[in-house]
Amino acid sequence: MFSPYDWGPFMSVPQEGPRVDNFGLGLLLQTKQIKRMISSYVGENVEFERQYLSGELEVELTPQGTLAERIRAGGAGVPAFFTATGYGTLIQQGGSPIKYNKDGTIAIASEEREVREFNGRHYIMEMAITGDFALVKAWKADRAGNIIFRKTARNFNQPMCKAAKITVVEVCMSCLYGLQHSQTEAETWATTP
């Protein structure tokens, strides 16, 4: 019998940030199943910080809007795009530490981004993010694959469903077919294949 714990770190996870230790991605960090985080926020996760600084975890920090657009572009089939965000910073110049050695030196540094000028303004190229799996949480779903996201679940879940080959959805409520949608609630629809 096999266990994913035997594989060592194998997941690359694009997500806003792991936030806390004992919930969500914090649990995957504790079992050391994550190899690389592509995040905009480090949060208060002590284990995340410890693994990153000790060289056990790769971390690619990216601005939140850029992260969201990289995921959206992946779902739309756009391989790369240009953004002004990050131009003139370590993101554009390269050299930002992605992974440390045990002695604190940089093992893997970010690469320099391609720069183009459009209408007198400089932009850097960002690559889209796609994945084999998306693990998302939704409010409602039906058997046809229609999903309703509520509140903060609307931020990254819908585009991540589109950017992944397979989506696994945890829902609070499910029904057979045809979701009832209320215009008074701030909800987003996403249909997964």
Buried (B, 14 or more C-beta within 10 A) or exposed (E): EEEEEEEEBEBBBBBBBBBBBEEBBBBBBBEBBBBBBBBBBBBEBEBBBEBBEEBBBBBBBBBBEBBBBBBBBBBEEEEEBBBEBBBEEEBBBEEBBBBBEEEEEBEBEBEEBEBEEEEEEEBBBBEBBBBEEBBBBBBBBBEEEBBBBBEEBBBBBBBBBBBBEEBEBEBEEEEEEEBEEEEEEEBBEBEBE
